[in-house]
Amino acid sequence: MSPVQDASSGRSRSELAAGLPPVLTVPNARQKITDANAAGNRWVIVLDDDPTGSQTVHNTPVLTSWSAEDLAWAFDQPGRGFFILTNTRGFNDAEARERVSEVAEAIERAAELRGAEVALIARGDSTLRGHYPLETDVLVDRAREAGTPFNALLLAPAYFAAGRVTVDDVHYVGTGDTFVPVGESNYARDATFGFSASTLPAYIEEKTKGRIRATDVLSITLDDIRTGGPERVRDLLLGCSDAQPVAVNLLDEADLDVVVLGVLAAEAQGGRFLVRGGPSFPGARLGIAARGPLNHDEIFSAGARPGHGLIVVGSHVELTTRQVSHLHATVADVETIVLDVPRLLDATTADDEFDRCAAALIDALGRTDTLLASSREQIIGDSGHSSLVIAQTVSSALVRLTARAVSDAPPAWVIAKGGITSSDVATDGLRIRRAKVAGQLFPGIVSVWLHAGEDDPALSGLPYIVFAGNVGSDESLADAVTILRGRVR
């Protein structure tokens, strides 16, 4: 799948910025945000609908379980926030609704025990796919029923490192210096979460089926942000009530800092706000300053691990296919095991296909770094639900194969490519309940989790690379393997 449908409709970054006020940079913005969170006894908790939302943070806890013990562990870690992987993007509507409600209730109990204030971010996809408005509806309804309603719901899908920005309410998908309205991209034709709108207000009206009209959405413009600063953002937000949707325009990291400072100022005056944000928002809301990519020695700070690397590829976007091809063409000694999806989906051949792949995978990992992939021809069902079921079936097989590998040929490191795949590999393949996001392999993309090894000490410190299907260049997967092998990029 190509990131853009029609490059002829694209605009350059300079064209997007034309006529806008100059960027307003607030000195020491991230430190000011950190200090404000501490002063308000506030924890920022990110409900991540797949594992790729942590690409702008480092030294940050992440949970895949929300038991009282796991939440206590996360609250006890340094810093003022953490991620909880809900994995709802891989669920149907009923499952997603139940999961978000369950996690929210667990957070409420844990926060009450500590007397902590909680700011929630429902992390969503920067290309607008996922269970919106379902997830935020659950959180809005819970807050209203508890007598603590949100003033506003901010929709801020920007992800600067991946070229996802919003200008004049139009959300763009960027490749290189070409930015295309998201409604004209292939992401908008997603089999499960498709849409047609490119402006955030129209997207909200489309996804709420007219329950919220585009004209009822407040926009925080780049003029508001760059001319009025945090005070203007604060005043706009304090004028909202009953979870009014707010479209947040963002073209630069400094714009986001201004918005977060405005949110904090509004909270200091009693406002309450929920955010549906792309990957850029959590790092800013936590006050985490950018750092450079991790190198091999930082990833393996506890020392080298025995075994070989495992690369699990479930994503079918065209970029992933190109990345796999480049890996094969440029990196030596990587063996590939392909799971034949048509045979897996056929009840008469599914067991034989799984057993064939398992035996081949264990054999290969005993000798070299190994790539496990589903066959590249994507099979789509006759509805969004059936397509999701097919994706879940394939992901389940890849996860069971990963679990077999961890048991019989423990890997030195693991890369998972694709949102649903990376979530399931984390929770079921590697049995991660707690981890730390150490940082990223590349600027702003591809997070490195370090397994806490809470259930299996042998897995403590295992690097787990969460690699979204739709980020990076053609060379990025090969570069990732090179870094993990300890060689120069």
C-alpha positions in Angstrom: 0.0 0.0 0.0 1.4 3.3 -1.0 1.4 6.2 1.5 -0.3 8.5 -1.0 -2.9 8.0 -3.6 -2.4 11.1 -5.8 0.9 13.0 -5.3 -0.4 15.6 -7.8 -2.6 17.0 -5.0 0.4 17.2 -2.6 1.9 20.4 -1.2 5.5 21.0 0.0 6.2 22.0 3.6 7.1 25.5 2.5 3.7 25.8 0.8 2.0 24.5 4.0 3.8 27.2 6.0 3.2 30.0 3.6 1.3 32.9 5.2 1.5 31.5 8.7 3.0 33.5 11.6 6.5 32.6 12.6 6.9 29.6 15.0 6.6 30.6 18.7 9.3 28.8 20.7 8.8 28.8 24.5 12.2 28.5 26.2 12.6 25.4 28.3 9.0 24.3 27.4 9.4 20.6 28.2 10.9 21.3 31.6 8.1 23.7 32.4 5.6 20.9 31.4 7.5 18.4 33.6 7.4 20.9 36.6 3.7 21.6 36.1 2.9 17.9 36.1 4.8 17.4 39.4 3.2 20.5 41.0 -0.2 19.2 40.2 0.5 15.7 41.4 -0.5 14.6 37.9 0.3 11.4 36.1 -0.1 11.3 32.3 -1.4 7.8 31.3 -1.5 6.9 27.6 -4.0 4.3 26.5 -2.2 3.1 23.4 -4.4 1.3 20.9 -1.3 -0.5 19.5 2.3 -0.5 20.6 3.6 2.1 18.2 2.5 5.1 20.2 5.6 5.3 22.3 7.9 6.5 19.5 8.5 10.0 21.0 9.4 8.9 24.6 12.3 7.4 26.3 12.9 5.9 29.8 9.2 5.5 30.1 7.3 2.5 31.5 4.8 0.6 29.4 2.3 -2.0 30.6 0.4 -4.7 28.7 -1.4 -5.6 31.9 -3.4 -3.4 34.3 -3.6 -5.5 37.4 -3.3 -3.6 40.7 0.3 -4.9 41.0 1.3 -3.9 37.5 -0.2 -0.4 37.9 1.6 0.0 41.3 4.9 -0.9 39.6 4.3 1.8 36.9 3.3 4.5 39.4 6.5 3.7 41.3 8.8 4.2 38.4 10.6 7.5 37.9 8.7 10.2 35.9 5.1 11.2 35.9 3.5 8.9 33.4 3.4 5.6 31.5 1.8 3.8 28.7 -0.8 1.0 28.8 -1.1 -1.1 25.7 -4.8 -1.7 25.2 -4.4 -3.1 21.6 -7.9 -2.0 20.7 -7.0 -1.4 17.1 -7.0 -5.1 16.7 -10.4 -5.6 18.3 -14.0 -5.4 17.1 -16.2 -2.6 18.5 -17.6 -4.6 21.4 -14.2 -5.8 22.4 -12.7 -2.4 22.2 -15.5 -0.8 24.3 -15.1 -3.5 27.0 -11.3 -3.1 27.0 -11.2 0.7 27.4 -13.8 0.6 30.1 -11.9 -2.1 32.0 -8.6 -0.3 31.8 -10.2 3.1 32.8 -11.7 1.5 35.8 -8.4 0.0 36.9 -6.7 3.3 36.5 -9.4 5.1 38.5 -8.9 2.6 41.4 -5.1 2.9 41.4 -5.1 6.7 41.2 -7.6 6.9 44.0 -5.4 4.8 46.3 -2.5 7.3 45.6 -4.5 10.5 45.7 -3.1 11.1 42.2 -4.6 13.3 39.4 -4.6 11.6 36.0 -4.5 13.1 32.6 -5.6 10.6 29.9 -4.5 10.4 26.3 -6.3 8.0 24.1 -3.5 7.5 21.6 -4.7 7.0 18.1 -3.2 6.5 14.7 -1.6 9.5 13.0 -3.4 8.6 9.8 -6.8 8.6 11.6 -7.5 4.9 11.6 -8.8 3.2 14.8 -11.8 3.1 17.0 -12.8 6.7 17.0 -15.2 7.9 18.4 -15.9 4.7 20.3 -12.9 4.8 22.7 -13.2 8.5 23.6 -17.0 8.1 24.0 -16.4 5.4 26.7 -14.0 7.8 28.5 -16.2 10.8 28.1 -19.3 8.9 29.4 -17.4 7.5 32.4 -16.2 11.0 33.4 -19.7 12.5 33.0 -21.2 9.7 35.1 -18.6 10.2 37.8 -19.5 13.9 38.0 -16.1 15.0 36.6 -16.9 15.8 33.0 -14.3 16.9 30.4 -14.5 20.4 29.1 -13.1 19.4 25.8 -11.9 16.5 23.7 -8.8 17.5 21.7 -8.1 15.7 18.4 -4.4 16.1 17.7 -3.2 13.4 15.3 0.2 15.0 14.4 3.3 12.8 14.2 6.1 15.1 13.0 8.8 12.4 12.5 6.5 10.5 10.1 5.3 13.6 8.2 1.8 13.8 9.7 0.8 17.4 10.3 -2.4 19.5 10.4 -2.8 23.0 8.8 -6.0 24.9 8.3 -7.8 21.9 9.8 -6.5 19.7 6.9 -4.6 16.7 8.2 -1.7 15.7 5.9 0.4 12.6 5.3 3.9 13.5 4.2 6.4 11.5 2.2 9.6 13.3 1.7 8.6 16.9 1.1 5.2 16.0 -0.4 2.2 16.3 1.9 -1.1 14.9 0.7 -4.5 15.3 2.5 -5.2 12.2 4.5 -8.5 11.6 2.8 -6.7 11.2 -0.5 -4.2 8.6 0.9 -4.6 4.9 0.9 -4.8 4.9 4.6 -8.3 6.4 4.2 -9.3 3.3 2.3 -8.4 1.0 5.2 -10.5 -2.1 5.1 -11.6 -1.8 8.7 -11.3 1.9 9.6 -11.7 3.7 6.3 -13.0 7.2 5.9 -13.2 10.0 3.2 -12.7 13.3 5.0 -9.4 15.2 5.2 -10.3 18.1 7.5 -10.6 17.2 11.2 -14.0 18.7 11.7 -15.4 16.8 8.7 -13.7 13.6 9.9 -15.4 14.0 13.3 -18.8 14.5 11.6 -18.2 11.5 9.3 -17.1 9.2 12.1 -19.8 10.2 14.5 -22.4 9.7 11.7 -23.5 13.3 12.1 -24.0 13.2 15.9 -21.3 15.9 16.0 -21.5 18.4 13.1 -18.3 19.8 11.7 -19.6 23.3 12.5 -19.7 22.4 16.2 -16.0 21.6 16.3 -13.7 24.3 17.7 -10.4 24.8 15.9 -7.2 25.8 17.6 -5.4 27.4 14.6 -1.8 27.9 14.0 -2.5 31.7 14.3 -4.0 31.1 17.8 -0.9 29.1 18.8 1.8 31.3 17.3 0.3 34.7 18.0 -1.7 34.1 21.1 0.6 31.5 22.8 -0.4 29.3 25.7 -2.7 32.0 27.1 -4.8 32.0 23.9 -5.0 28.1 24.0 -6.0 28.2 27.7 -8.8 30.7 27.0 -10.2 28.8 24.1 -10.2 25.5 26.1 -11.8 27.1 29.2 -14.6 28.3 26.9 -15.5 24.6 26.1 -17.9 22.4 27.9 -19.4 18.9 27.7 -16.4 17.4 25.9 -16.6 19.7 23.0 -14.4 18.4 20.1 -11.4 20.5 19.4 -9.3 20.2 16.2 -5.7 21.0 17.0 -3.5 22.3 14.1 0.1 21.4 14.4 3.0 21.9 12.0 6.0 22.1 14.3 7.1 20.6 17.6 7.1 24.1 19.1 3.4 24.4 18.2 2.7 21.3 20.2 4.6 22.6 23.2 2.5 25.8 23.2 -0.7 23.7 23.1 0.4 21.5 26.0 1.3 24.5 28.1 -2.1 26.0 27.3 -3.8 22.7 28.4 -1.8 22.8 31.7 -2.8 26.4 32.3 -6.4 25.6 31.7 -6.1 22.6 34.1 -4.7 24.9 36.7 -7.9 26.8 36.5 -10.1 23.7 37.0 -10.5 22.5 33.4 -10.5 18.9 32.5 -9.4 17.6 29.1 -9.2 14.4 27.2 -6.9 14.0 24.2 -7.1 11.7 21.2 -3.6 12.2 20.0 -1.0 10.9 17.5 2.4 9.7 18.7 3.8 13.2 19.0 1.4 14.2 21.8 2.5 11.9 24.6 6.1 12.9 24.6 5.2 16.6 24.8 2.5 16.0 27.5 5.0 14.1 29.6 7.5 16.9 29.2 10.1 14.6 27.6 12.8 16.3 25.7 14.0 14.8 22.5 17.1 12.6 22.5 19.1 11.0 19.7 18.6 7.5 18.5 19.9 4.6 20.6 23.1 2.8 19.6 24.0 -0.8 20.0 25.8 -0.4 23.3 22.9 1.6 24.8 20.4 -1.1 23.8 22.6 -3.9 25.2 23.8 -2.0 28.2 23.5 -5.1 30.4 25.8 -7.0 27.9 25.4 -9.1 24.8 22.7 -11.8 24.8 23.2 -15.3 23.3 21.3 -16.5 20.3 20.3 -14.8 17.0 17.7 -12.2 16.1 14.1 -12.8 15.2 12.2 -10.4 12.8 8.4 -10.9 12.7 6.6 -9.3 9.8 2.8 -9.1 9.7 2.3 -5.7 8.1 1.2 -5.7 4.5 1.6 -2.0 3.6 3.7 -1.5 0.5 6.5 0.3 2.5 7.0 -2.8 4.7 7.2 -5.0 1.5 9.9 -2.7 0.1 11.8 -2.7 3.5 11.8 -6.5 3.5 13.1 -6.6 -0.1 15.9 -4.2 0.8 16.8 -6.3 3.8 17.1 -9.4 1.6 19.2 -7.5 -0.9 21.7 -5.8 1.4 22.0 -7.8 4.6 23.8 -11.1 4.5 22.9 -14.2 6.5 19.2 -13.5 7.2 17.1 -16.6 6.6 13.4 -16.2 5.8 10.5 -18.4 6.8 7.2 -17.6 5.1 3.8 -18.5 6.6 1.5 -19.4 3.7 -1.7 -17.5 4.6 -4.1 -19.3 2.2 -2.9 -22.6 3.7 -3.3 -21.2 7.2 -6.9 -20.0 6.5 -7.8 -23.4 5.1 -8.9 -25.7 8.0 -7.7 -28.8 6.1 -4.1 -27.5 5.9 -3.7 -25.0 8.8 -2.1 -27.4 11.3 0.4 -28.8 8.8 1.4 -25.3 7.7 1.9 -24.2 11.3 4.0 -27.2 12.1 6.1 -26.8 8.9 6.9 -23.2 9.8 7.7 -24.0 13.5 10.2 -26.6 12.5 11.9 -24.4 9.9 11.9 -21.4 12.3 13.6 -23.3 15.2 16.2 -24.7 12.8 17.0 -21.4 11.2 17.3 -19.5 14.6 19.9 -22.1 15.6 22.1 -20.8 12.8 21.4 -17.2 12.0 19.1 -14.2 12.3 15.7 -15.1 10.9 12.8 -13.3 9.4 9.3 -14.8 9.9 6.7 -13.3 7.6 3.2 -14.0 6.4 2.9 -14.4 2.6 2.8 -11.0 1.0 -0.5 -11.2 -1.0 -3.0 -9.6 1.4 -6.3 -11.5 1.7 -9.2 -9.1 2.5 -12.6 -10.2 3.7 -16.0 -9.1 2.3 -16.4 -6.7 5.2 -14.4 -4.7 7.7 -15.1 -7.2 10.4 -14.1 -10.2 8.3 -10.9 -8.5 7.2 -10.1 -7.9 10.9 -10.8 -11.6 11.7 -8.3 -12.6 8.9 -5.7 -10.3 10.2 -6.2 -11.6 13.8 -5.9 -15.2 12.5 -2.6 -14.5 10.8 -1.3 -12.5 13.7 -2.2 -15.3 16.1 -0.2 -17.8 14.1 2.9 -15.5 14.0 2.6 -15.0 17.7 2.4 -18.8 18.4 5.4 -19.3 16.3 7.3 -16.5 18.2 6.3 -18.2 21.5 7.7 -21.5 20.2 10.9 -19.8 19.2 11.3 -18.1 22.6 10.8 -21.6 24.2 13.0 -23.7 21.9 15.6 -21.2 20.5 15.6 -18.0 22.6 16.4 -15.0 20.4 19.0 -12.3 21.3 16.5 -9.6 20.1 13.1 -9.4 18.4 11.7 -7.0 15.8 8.0 -7.0 15.2 6.7 -5.2 12.1 3.1 -4.0 12.1 0.7 -2.7 14.7 -1.5 -5.8 15.5 1.5 -8.0 15.1 3.8 -6.0 17.4 1.1 -5.9 20.1 0.4 -9.7 20.0 4.1 -10.6 19.9 4.6 -8.5 23.0 1.8 -9.8 25.1 1.6 -13.4 23.9 4.8 -14.2 22.1 7.2 -12.7 24.6 4.8 -12.5 27.6 5.6 -8.9 28.4 3.6 -7.4 31.2 6.0 -4.6 32.1 8.7 -3.0 30.0 10.7 0.3 29.7 10.7 2.3 26.5 14.5 2.9 26.3 14.2 5.1 23.2 14.2 4.8 19.4 16.4 3.4 16.7 15.8 6.4 14.4 14.8 10.0 15.0 11.3 9.9 16.3 10.4 6.4 15.0 10.8 2.7 15.9 10.8 2.2 19.7 13.0 -0.1 21.7 11.3 -1.8 24.6 13.4 -3.6 27.2 11.6 -6.6 28.7 11.3 -6.4 32.5 11.4 -10.2 32.7 8.8 -10.2 35.5 7.6 -13.8 34.7 10.9 -15.1 33.2 14.2 -13.6 34.4 15.9 -15.0 31.4 14.0 -12.5 29.3 15.0 -9.5 31.4 16.5 -6.8 29.3 15.6 -8.5 26.0 15.3 -5.8 23.4 12.0 -5.7 21.6 11.8 -3.4 18.6 8.3 -2.1 17.9 8.3 -1.2 14.2 5.1 0.3 12.7 4.3 -0.9 9.2 4.0 2.6 7.7 7.1 4.4 9.0 10.7 4.7 7.9 12.5 4.5 4.6 13.1 1.5 2.3 16.4 1.0 4.1 15.1 1.3 7.7 14.5 -2.4 8.4 18.0 -3.3 7.1 19.5 -0.5 9.2 17.7 -1.8 12.3 19.1 -5.3 11.9 22.6 -3.8 11.3 22.4 -1.7 14.5 21.2 -4.7 16.6 24.1 -6.8 15.2 26.5 -4.1 16.5 27.7 -2.9 13.2 28.0 0.6 11.7 25.0 1.8 9.8 
